Amino acid sequence: MKKNLIRLAMIAFAIYISVQLFNYIKLSQVEANVTRVNPQIDKIISINSNGHWREWYQPYTLVVEIKDEQYQIWVNESGEVEGIEKQTTKRAEK
């Protein structure tokens, strides 16, 4: 009984790590595509996925810095900007 519980916990942990690794790789690919397609972006401050796990289309939201001004942009997986909005106040950087 105890062995089965340990095996189940190890499988659950492996699945959790796999999902986290997949998300990290996906966000890193989107970040690389955004900087490649949009060279005018000086700095990417944050990146988030608006979609849910395994959705066919996942938009991404980024807060970027362009010429000392912050913008929130929406991009697709290939890094193409679909929307942009200027930030009125600067966010505190971590």
C-alpha positions in Angstrom: 0.0 0.0 0.0 2.8 2.4 0.9 4.7 1.6 -2.2 1.7 2.4 -4.4 1.2 5.7 -2.7 4.8 6.6 -3.2 4.6 5.6 -6.9 1.4 7.7 -7.3 3.1 10.7 -5.7 6.2 10.3 -7.9 4.0 10.1 -11.1 2.0 13.2 -10.0 5.2 15.1 -9.4 6.6 14.1 -12.8 3.5 15.3 -14.5 3.6 18.6 -12.6 7.3 19.1 -13.6 6.5 18.2 -17.2 3.7 20.8 -17.4 5.8 23.5 -15.9 8.7 22.8 -18.2 6.4 22.8 -21.3 5.0 26.3 -20.2 8.5 27.6 -19.6 9.7 26.5 -23.0 6.6 27.8 -24.8 7.0 31.3 -23.1 10.7 31.3 -24.0 9.9 30.6 -27.6 7.3 33.4 -27.8 9.7 35.8 -26.1 12.4 34.9 -28.7 10.0 35.3 -31.6 8.8 38.7 -30.3 12.4 40.1 -30.0 13.2 38.7 -33.5 10.1 40.0 -35.3 10.0 43.4 -33.4 13.5 44.8 -33.1 12.2 48.2 -31.8 11.4 46.6 -28.4 14.2 47.5 -26.0 13.2 45.2 -23.1 10.5 42.7 -22.2 9.4 43.2 -18.7 6.8 40.4 -18.3 5.1 37.8 -20.4 1.9 35.9 -19.7 -0.3 33.5 -21.5 -4.0 34.4 -21.7 -5.1 31.0 -22.9 -5.7 27.8 -21.0 -4.0 24.5 -21.1 -4.2 22.9 -24.6 -6.3 25.6 -26.3 -5.8 25.7 -30.0 -5.0 29.4 -30.1 -3.2 31.1 -27.2 -2.7 34.9 -27.2 0.2 36.2 -25.1 0.3 39.5 -23.2 3.6 41.2 -22.7 4.7 44.4 -21.0 7.5 45.8 -23.0 9.7 48.9 -23.0 10.1 50.9 -26.2 12.2 54.1 -26.0 11.8 54.5 -22.2 8.0 54.1 -22.4 6.0 51.0 -21.3 3.4 49.3 -23.5 1.2 46.3 -23.1 1.1 44.2 -26.3 -0.8 41.2 -27.4 1.0 38.8 -29.6 0.5 35.4 -31.2 3.0 32.5 -31.0 5.0 33.7 -34.0 5.7 37.1 -32.3 3.4 39.2 -34.5 1.8 42.1 -32.5 -2.0 41.9 -32.6 -2.7 44.8 -30.2 -0.9 47.5 -28.3 -1.8 49.8 -25.4 0.4 52.4 -23.8 0.8 52.1 -20.0 -0.1 55.2 -18.1 2.1 54.5 -15.1 5.3 52.6 -14.8 5.2 49.3 -13.0 7.7 48.7 -10.3 10.3 46.2 -11.5 11.2 43.2 -9.4 
